Amino acid sequence: MNLNIDTAFMLEVSPRVFQYVHVTLSLTFIASLIALCIGTTLALIATYRIRLLYPLSRVYISFFRGTPLLVQLFLLYYGIPQIIPQFSRMNAYTAAFIGLGLHSAAYMAESIRGAIQSIDKGQIEACLSVGMTPWQGMKRIVLPQAARVAIPSLGNSLVDLVKSSSLAFTLGVPEMLAQAKMSAAATYKFFESYLVVLMVYWLITICMSYFLGKLETRLNKAY
């Protein structure tokens, strides 16, 4: 077994990979906002069992949880423009964060729904008894508490988003994995190139997990 690892090359390629960290972080940030908005909406639809919308929300969640993310990205970027020509103007970066956001929303929806249902229903009844509307009670009382409960699972979804953002490379988005592959193709040092990317992703997820843990601790102290 040949374990000769070219550490000099790893140090050389690391700055090139780090140049694209912002692409990974921006994809994750935008996709997480999309996922959080859609996921919260789906969770509220499921909580209130809104007629017509509830069955559609279950289909949405089943579809995005039950099919591969890579195929979803390909369908969004390569498939839909053939049916709807206006989508042909969409660039790879936009397709990537939309696809990542839609996919992650299905998982966040279940996390948020579970968090909402974990809150004592008596609190809503108390809100109604003091003259609040159901929506006011949900917004002011239930959702803030549900957010605290949902933080761990939402944090896991966020970490998964970071890792899933590497699939943007398959659409042609110039990100860390793309840069590593180009460096490897020029030097045939595939192990070192991909090891650098692996370590960068690991560092990002460690940092995110740390800050999410701090946030969870602070929210728990508030209650």
Backbone as numpy.savetxt, mean C-alpha at the origin, in Angstrom:
# Nx Ny Nz CAx CAy CAz Cx Cy Cz
31.30 -24.40 -3.79 30.45 -23.20 -3.79 31.34 -21.95 -3.79
31.07 -21.07 -4.76 31.87 -19.85 -4.88 31.15 -18.70 -4.19
31.71 -18.23 -3.08 31.08 -17.16 -2.30 31.84 -15.85 -2.42
32.50 -15.65 -3.53 33.22 -14.40 -3.75 32.23 -13.28 -4.04
32.05 -12.42 -3.07 31.13 -11.29 -3.22 31.95 -10.03 -3.41
31.66 -9.33 -4.48 32.40 -8.12 -4.81 31.83 -6.95 -4.01
32.35 -6.75 -2.82 31.85 -5.66 -1.97 32.16 -4.29 -2.55
33.27 -4.21 -3.29 33.62 -2.92 -3.92 32.55 -2.53 -4.93
32.07 -3.52 -5.69 31.02 -3.23 -6.66 29.72 -2.85 -5.95
29.43 -3.50 -4.84 28.23 -3.17 -4.08 28.28 -1.72 -3.59
29.45 -1.29 -3.12 29.60 0.10 -2.69 29.48 1.05 -3.87
29.91 0.60 -5.03 29.84 1.43 -6.23 28.41 1.59 -6.72
27.64 0.50 -6.67 26.29 0.53 -7.22 25.27 1.10 -6.23
25.61 1.09 -4.94 24.66 1.56 -3.91 24.17 2.99 -4.15
25.06 3.96 -4.44 24.57 5.32 -4.69 23.60 5.40 -5.87
23.83 4.59 -6.89 22.92 4.59 -8.04 21.53 4.10 -7.64
21.52 3.07 -6.81 20.24 2.53 -6.34 19.54 3.54 -5.43
20.31 4.17 -4.53 19.72 5.14 -3.60 19.13 6.35 -4.32
19.60 6.63 -5.52 19.06 7.75 -6.29 17.57 7.57 -6.59
17.11 6.32 -6.54 15.72 6.03 -6.91 14.87 5.66 -5.71
15.40 5.85 -4.51 14.60 5.58 -3.31 13.36 6.47 -3.29
13.52 7.71 -3.74 12.38 8.64 -3.72 11.24 8.15 -4.60
11.56 7.42 -5.67 10.50 6.88 -6.53 9.69 5.84 -5.76
10.40 4.96 -5.06 9.73 3.94 -4.24 8.87 4.58 -3.16
9.42 5.58 -2.48 8.69 6.22 -1.39 7.49 7.01 -1.91
7.64 7.68 -3.05 6.52 8.45 -3.59 5.41 7.53 -4.08
5.79 6.42 -4.72 4.79 5.43 -5.14 4.02 4.92 -3.93
4.75 4.61 -2.88 4.13 4.09 -1.66 3.21 5.12 -1.03
3.66 6.37 -0.97 2.87 7.43 -0.33 1.57 7.68 -1.08
1.66 7.86 -2.40 0.45 8.16 -3.18 -0.50 6.96 -3.17
0.06 5.77 -3.35 -0.78 4.56 -3.35 -1.46 4.36 -2.01
-0.76 4.67 -0.92 -1.35 4.50 0.41 -2.50 5.47 0.64
-2.39 6.69 0.11 -3.49 7.66 0.23 -4.72 7.16 -0.53
-4.49 6.66 -1.75 -5.59 6.10 -2.54 -6.22 4.92 -1.80
-5.38 4.04 -1.29 -5.86 2.84 -0.60 -6.64 3.20 0.66
-6.16 4.19 1.40 -6.81 4.57 2.65 -8.19 5.18 2.37
-8.28 6.03 1.35 -9.57 6.65 1.00 -10.57 5.61 0.53
-10.16 4.77 -0.40 -11.06 3.74 -0.93 -11.37 2.71 0.15
-10.34 2.30 0.90 -10.54 1.31 1.95 -11.51 1.76 3.02
-11.40 3.03 3.44 -12.32 3.56 4.44 -13.74 3.60 3.91
-13.89 4.00 2.65 -15.22 4.03 2.02 -15.83 2.64 1.97
-15.03 1.66 1.54 -15.52 0.28 1.48 -15.88 -0.24 2.86
-15.09 0.12 3.86 -15.36 -0.33 5.22 -16.68 0.25 5.74
-16.94 1.52 5.45 -18.19 2.15 5.88 -19.38 1.54 5.15
-19.20 1.25 3.87 -20.27 0.59 3.11 -20.60 -0.77 3.73
-19.55 -1.50 4.11 -19.75 -2.82 4.72 -20.38 -2.70 6.11
-19.99 -1.68 6.86 -20.52 -1.49 8.21 -22.01 -1.16 8.19
-22.40 -0.28 7.27 -23.79 0.15 7.19 -24.63 -0.71 6.25
-23.96 -1.67 5.57 -24.64 -2.56 4.62 -25.52 -1.75 3.65
-24.90 -0.77 3.01 -25.63 0.10 2.09 -26.12 -0.69 0.89
-27.39 -0.63 0.62 -28.00 -1.40 -0.46 -27.36 -1.05 -1.80
-27.19 -2.00 -2.65 -26.57 -1.92 -3.97 -25.05 -1.79 -3.88
-24.59 -0.87 -3.02 -23.14 -0.66 -2.92 -22.44 -1.80 -2.18
-23.14 -2.41 -1.22 -22.50 -3.46 -0.43 -22.07 -4.66 -1.28
-22.97 -5.20 -2.14 -22.52 -6.32 -3.00 -21.36 -5.94 -3.91
-21.39 -4.71 -4.43 -20.30 -4.26 -5.30 -18.99 -4.17 -4.53
-19.07 -3.73 -3.28 -17.85 -3.63 -2.47 -17.26 -5.00 -2.20
-18.12 -6.01 -2.01 -17.62 -7.37 -1.77 -16.96 -7.93 -3.02
-17.53 -7.61 -4.18 -16.93 -8.06 -5.45 -15.56 -7.40 -5.62
-15.48 -6.11 -5.33 -14.21 -5.38 -5.43 -13.14 -6.04 -4.56
-13.48 -6.27 -3.31 -12.52 -6.85 -2.37 -12.12 -8.25 -2.80
-13.09 -9.04 -3.23 -12.80 -10.41 -3.67 -11.88 -10.41 -4.89
-12.13 -9.49 -5.83 -11.33 -9.43 -7.06 -9.88 -9.07 -6.76
-9.68 -7.99 -6.01 -8.32 -7.51 -5.79 -7.53 -8.37 -4.80
-8.23 -9.06 -3.91 -7.54 -9.97 -2.99 -7.31 -11.34 -3.63
-8.12 -11.66 -4.63 -8.07 -13.00 -5.20 -7.31 -13.13 -6.50
-6.74 -12.03 -6.99 -5.97 -12.09 -8.25 -4.58 -11.49 -8.02
-3.59 -11.92 -8.80 -2.21 -11.44 -8.60 -2.07 -9.95 -8.90
-1.32 -9.25 -8.07 -1.08 -7.82 -8.27 -0.41 -7.56 -9.61
0.53 -8.40 -9.99 1.25 -8.19 -11.25 0.29 -8.21 -12.43
-0.65 -9.14 -12.43 -1.63 -9.22 -13.52 -2.53 -8.00 -13.50
-2.89 -7.52 -12.31 -3.71 -6.31 -12.20 -3.00 -5.11 -12.82
-1.70 -4.99 -12.54 -0.92 -3.88 -13.10 -0.85 -3.98 -14.61
-0.62 -5.17 -15.12 -0.56 -5.37 -16.57 -1.90 -5.04 -17.23
-2.99 -5.47 -16.58 -4.32 -5.21 -17.12 -4.59 -3.71 -17.17
-4.18 -3.01 -16.10 -4.42 -1.57 -16.03 -3.59 -0.81 -17.06
-2.32 -1.19 -17.21 -1.42 -0.41 -18.06 -1.45 -0.84 -19.53
-1.55 -2.14 -19.77 -1.50 -2.63 -21.14 -2.87 -3.00 -21.70
-3.78 -3.47 -20.83 -5.05 -3.98 -21.30 -6.13 -2.93 -21.48
-6.38 -2.14 -20.43 -7.48 -1.18 -20.46 -7.34 -0.15 -21.59
-6.12 0.35 -21.90 -6.01 1.32 -23.01 -6.48 0.77 -24.35
-6.50 -0.55 -24.53 -7.00 -1.12 -25.77 -8.52 -1.00 -25.86
-9.17 -0.98 -24.69 -10.63 -0.87 -24.65 -11.06 0.58 -24.55
-10.34 1.34 -23.73 -10.63 2.76 -23.54 -9.41 3.55 -23.99
-9.40 4.03 -25.23 -8.21 4.70 -25.79 -7.69 5.88 -24.97
-8.60 6.54 -24.23 -8.16 7.69 -23.43 -7.11 7.30 -22.39
-7.13 6.05 -21.96 -6.17 5.59 -20.95 -4.78 5.38 -21.52
-4.66 5.47 -22.84 -3.34 5.29 -23.45 -2.40 6.45 -23.10
-2.96 7.56 -22.63 -2.14 8.70 -22.21 -1.52 8.49 -20.82
-2.00 7.49 -20.13 -1.51 7.23 -18.77 -0.10 6.67 -18.81
0.81 7.30 -18.08 2.19 6.82 -18.07 2.37 5.68 -17.07
3.53 5.06 -17.09 3.79 3.88 -16.26 3.74 4.22 -14.77
4.27 5.37 -14.41 4.30 5.77 -13.00 2.88 5.92 -12.45
2.02 6.59 -13.23 0.63 6.77 -12.81 -0.09 5.44 -12.69
0.11 4.58 -13.69 -0.51 3.25 -13.65 -0.05 2.46 -12.43
1.22 2.62 -12.08 1.77 1.88 -10.94 1.12 2.30 -9.63
1.04 3.61 -9.36 0.48 4.00 -8.06 -1.03 3.79 -8.00
-1.71 3.90 -9.15 -3.15 3.59 -9.15 -3.38 2.11 -8.89
-2.62 1.27 -9.61 -2.76 -0.17 -9.43 -2.43 -0.62 -8.02
-1.34 -0.08 -7.47 -0.95 -0.42 -6.10 -2.01 0.04 -5.10
-2.55 1.24 -5.33 -3.56 1.77 -4.42 -4.85 0.97 -4.45
-5.31 0.61 -5.65 -6.54 -0.17 -5.77 -6.38 -1.54 -5.11
-5.21 -2.13 -5.29 -4.96 -3.46 -4.72 -4.91 -3.39 -3.19
-4.17 -2.44 -2.67 -4.02 -2.33 -1.22 -5.32 -1.94 -0.54
-6.18 -1.21 -1.24 -7.46 -0.78 -0.66 -8.30 -1.96 -0.22
-8.23 -3.06 -0.97 -9.03 -4.24 -0.63 -8.61 -4.81 0.72
-7.32 -4.73 1.03 -6.82 -5.24 2.30 -7.08 -4.26 3.43
-6.88 -2.98 3.15 -7.13 -1.97 4.18 -8.61 -1.92 4.56
-9.48 -2.15 3.58 -10.92 -2.13 3.85 -11.30 -3.14 4.93
-10.75 -4.34 4.82 -11.05 -5.38 5.80 -10.47 -5.03 7.17
-9.29 -4.42 7.18 -8.68 -4.01 8.45 -9.51 -2.94 9.14
-9.94 -1.94 8.36 -10.73 -0.84 8.92 -12.10 -1.33 9.36
-12.71 -2.19 8.55 -14.03 -2.73 8.92 -13.95 -3.49 10.24
-12.93 -4.32 10.38 -12.76 -5.06 11.63 -12.53 -4.13 12.81
-11.78 -3.06 12.58 -11.52 -2.10 13.66 -12.80 -1.38 14.08
-13.62 -1.00 13.10 -14.88 -0.32 13.41 -15.80 -1.25 14.20
-15.87 -2.50 13.78 -16.76 -3.45 14.45 -16.27 -3.81 15.85
-15.00 -3.55 16.13 -14.47 -3.85 17.47 -14.88 -2.80 18.51
-15.36 -1.65 18.03 -15.78 -0.58 18.95 -17.18 -0.89 19.47
-17.38 -0.71 20.74 -18.66 -1.00 21.38 -19.79 -0.22 20.70
-20.82 -0.94 20.27 -21.95 -0.30 19.58 -22.71 0.65 20.51
-22.54 0.46 21.79 -23.21 1.35 22.73 -22.75 2.79 22.61
-21.55 2.99 22.06 -21.05 4.35 21.90 -21.85 5.11 20.84
-22.23 4.41 19.78 -23.08 5.05 18.76 -24.44 5.39 19.36
-24.98 4.47 20.15 -26.27 4.73 20.79 -26.18 5.93 21.72
-25.06 6.06 22.40 -24.86 7.21 23.28 -24.79 8.50 22.48
-24.14 8.44 21.32 -24.06 9.62 20.45 -25.45 10.04 19.98
-26.26 9.06 19.61 -27.62 9.37 19.14 -28.45 9.96 20.27
-28.20 9.51 21.48 -28.99 9.99 22.62 -28.71 11.44 22.97
-27.53 11.95 22.56 -27.20 13.35 22.83 -27.43 14.23 21.61
-28.10 13.69 20.60 -28.49 14.50 19.45 -27.59 14.43 18.24
-26.54 13.62 18.29 -25.67 13.47 17.12 -26.35 12.60 16.07
-26.01 12.85 14.82 -26.45 11.96 13.75 -25.53 10.74 13.73
-25.97 9.64 13.10 -25.08 8.46 13.02 -23.72 8.78 12.41
-23.72 9.65 11.38 -22.45 9.98 10.74 -21.56 10.80 11.67
-22.16 11.73 12.42 -21.37 12.52 13.38 -20.75 11.62 14.45
-21.54 10.65 14.91 -21.02 9.72 15.90 -19.89 8.87 15.34
-20.06 8.46 14.09 -19.01 7.66 13.45 -17.74 8.48 13.28
-17.89 9.71 12.80 -16.73 10.55 12.50 -16.01 11.03 13.76
-16.76 11.41 14.77 -16.15 12.03 15.95 -15.76 11.03 17.05
-16.48 9.93 17.13 -16.26 9.00 18.24 -15.67 7.66 17.79
-16.31 7.03 16.80 -15.93 5.66 16.44 -14.65 5.62 15.61
-14.58 6.42 14.55 -13.42 6.35 13.66 -12.09 6.67 14.35
-12.03 7.68 15.23 -10.75 7.91 15.93 -10.29 6.71 16.74
-11.23 6.02 17.39 -10.87 4.83 18.16 -10.52 3.67 17.23
-11.26 3.55 16.13 -11.00 2.48 15.17 -9.62 2.65 14.53
-9.22 3.90 14.33 -7.90 4.16 13.73 -6.80 3.60 14.62
-6.96 3.75 15.92 -5.96 3.23 16.86 -5.90 1.71 16.79
-7.06 1.07 16.69 -7.11 -0.39 16.61 -6.52 -0.90 15.30
-6.75 -0.12 14.22 -6.34 -0.57 12.88 -4.88 -0.31 12.57
-4.20 0.51 13.38 -2.82 0.89 13.06 -1.91 -0.30 12.78
-1.90 -1.36 13.59 -0.98 -2.47 13.30 -1.21 -3.12 11.94
-2.47 -3.41 11.61 -2.75 -4.06 10.33 -2.56 -3.10 9.16
-2.89 -1.83 9.36 -2.65 -0.85 8.30 -1.15 -0.66 8.09
-0.40 -0.73 9.17 1.05 -0.64 9.06 1.61 -1.79 8.25
1.07 -2.99 8.46 1.51 -4.14 7.66 1.19 -3.93 6.19
0.02 -3.36 5.91 -0.35 -3.08 4.52 0.60 -2.07 3.90
1.02 -1.09 4.70 1.94 -0.07 4.20 3.30 -0.68 3.88
3.77 -1.56 4.74 5.05 -2.24 4.49 4.94 -3.11 3.24
3.80 -3.78 3.09 3.59 -4.59 1.88 3.59 -3.72 0.62
3.06 -2.50 0.75 3.07 -1.58 -0.39 4.49 -1.23 -0.80
5.35 -1.00 0.17 6.75 -0.69 -0.15 7.36 -1.82 -0.96
7.15 -3.05 -0.50 7.73 -4.20 -1.20 7.08 -4.40 -2.57
5.76 -4.20 -2.64 5.05 -4.39 -3.91 5.42 -3.33 -4.94
5.92 -2.18 -4.48 6.28 -1.11 -5.42 7.39 -1.54 -6.37
8.12 -2.60 -6.01 9.17 -3.10 -6.91 8.58 -3.62 -8.22
7.29 -3.97 -8.21 6.64 -4.45 -9.43 6.46 -3.34 -10.45
6.59 -2.09 -10.02 6.50 -0.98 -10.97 7.57 -1.09 -12.04
8.65 -1.78 -11.72 9.72 -2.03 -12.68 9.20 -2.74 -13.93
8.23 -3.63 -13.74 7.70 -4.40 -14.88 6.93 -3.53 -15.86
6.51 -2.35 -15.41 5.80 -1.42 -16.30 6.76 -0.43 -16.95
8.02 -0.47 -16.53 9.00 0.45 -17.10 9.28 1.66 -16.24
8.82 1.64 -14.99 9.11 2.76 -14.09 10.57 2.67 -13.65
11.34 3.73 -13.82 12.75 3.71 -13.41 12.88 3.81 -11.89
12.95 2.67 -11.22 13.08 2.67 -9.77 14.29 1.83 -9.37
14.39 1.46 -8.11 15.60 0.82 -7.60 15.91 -0.50 -8.29
14.90 -1.33 -8.46 15.12 -2.63 -9.09 15.55 -2.48 -10.54
14.98 -1.50 -11.23 15.37 -1.25 -12.62 16.83 -0.84 -12.71
17.26 0.04 -11.81 18.65 0.47 -11.80 19.59 -0.69 -11.49
19.20 -1.54 -10.55 20.02 -2.69 -10.19 20.15 -3.65 -11.37
19.07 -3.84 -12.10 19.12 -4.75 -13.24 20.03 -4.20 -14.33
19.97 -2.89 -14.56 20.84 -2.30 -15.57 22.31 -2.43 -15.17
22.60 -2.22 -13.89 23.98 -2.37 -13.42 24.44 -3.82 -13.54
23.55 -4.74 -13.23 23.89 -6.16 -13.31 24.10 -6.60 -14.75
23.27 -6.08 -15.66 23.39 -6.46 -17.07 24.72 -6.00 -17.66
25.23 -4.88 -17.16 26.49 -4.35 -17.70 27.71 -5.06 -17.14
27.57 -5.64 -15.94 28.74 -6.24 -15.27 28.58 -7.73 -14.99
27.37 -8.24 -15.16 27.04 -9.64 -14.85 27.18 -9.95 -13.35
27.13 -8.92 -12.54 27.18 -9.12 -11.09 25.75 -9.02 -10.54
24.96 -10.02 -10.89 23.55 -10.00 -10.52 23.35 -10.15 -9.02
24.13 -11.03 -8.41 23.96 -11.27 -6.98 24.20 -9.99 -6.18
25.30 -9.33 -6.45 25.64 -8.11 -5.71 24.60 -7.01 -5.96
24.17 -6.86 -7.21 23.22 -5.80 -7.54 21.89 -6.00 -6.82
21.39 -7.23 -6.88 20.10 -7.49 -6.24 20.21 -7.52 -4.72
21.39 -7.88 -4.22 21.59 -7.86 -2.77 21.54 -6.43 -2.24
22.08 -5.49 -3.00 22.01 -4.08 -2.61 20.55 -3.63 -2.53
19.77 -3.97 -3.55 18.35 -3.60 -3.56 17.63 -4.22 -2.37
17.94 -5.48 -2.11 17.33 -6.20 -0.99 17.60 -5.48 0.32
18.84 -5.06 0.51 19.22 -4.39 1.75 18.55 -3.03 1.88
18.39 -2.33 0.76 17.73 -1.02 0.80 16.26 -1.18 1.19
15.58 -2.15 0.56 14.18 -2.40 0.92 14.06 -2.80 2.39
14.99 -3.61 2.84 14.97 -4.04 4.24 15.13 -2.85 5.16
16.04 -1.95 4.82 16.26 -0.75 5.63 15.01 0.12 5.68
14.36 0.28 4.53 13.14 1.09 4.48 12.06 0.50 5.36
11.85 -0.82 5.26 10.80 -1.46 6.05 11.11 -1.43 7.54
12.38 -1.54 7.90 12.76 -1.45 9.32 12.43 -0.06 9.86
12.77 0.97 9.10 12.48 2.35 9.51 10.97 2.58 9.63
10.22 2.08 8.65 8.77 2.26 8.68 8.16 1.54 9.87
8.61 0.32 10.12 8.08 -0.45 11.25 8.38 0.25 12.57
9.56 0.87 12.65 9.93 1.59 13.87 9.00 2.78 14.11
8.79 3.59 13.08 7.94 4.77 13.24 6.48 4.40 13.45
6.03 3.33 12.80 4.65 2.87 13.01 4.47 2.37 14.44
5.50 1.70 14.97 5.44 1.25 16.36 5.36 2.42 17.32
6.14 3.48 17.04 6.09 4.69 17.87 4.71 5.33 17.81
4.12 5.37 16.60 2.79 5.96 16.44 1.76 5.16 17.22
1.84 3.84 17.13 0.90 2.98 17.86 1.02 3.20 19.36
2.24 3.31 19.86 2.46 3.54 21.29 1.88 4.87 21.73
2.08 5.90 20.92 1.56 7.23 21.27 0.04 7.24 21.29
-0.58 6.59 20.30 -2.04 6.54 20.26 -2.60 5.74 21.42
-1.92 4.68 21.81 -2.38 3.88 22.95 -2.31 4.68 24.25
-1.29 5.53 24.37 -1.18 6.37 25.56 -2.31 7.38 25.63
-2.75 7.84 24.44 -3.83 8.83 24.40 -5.14 8.26 24.93
-5.24 6.92 24.86 -6.46 6.29 25.35 -6.21 5.50 26.63
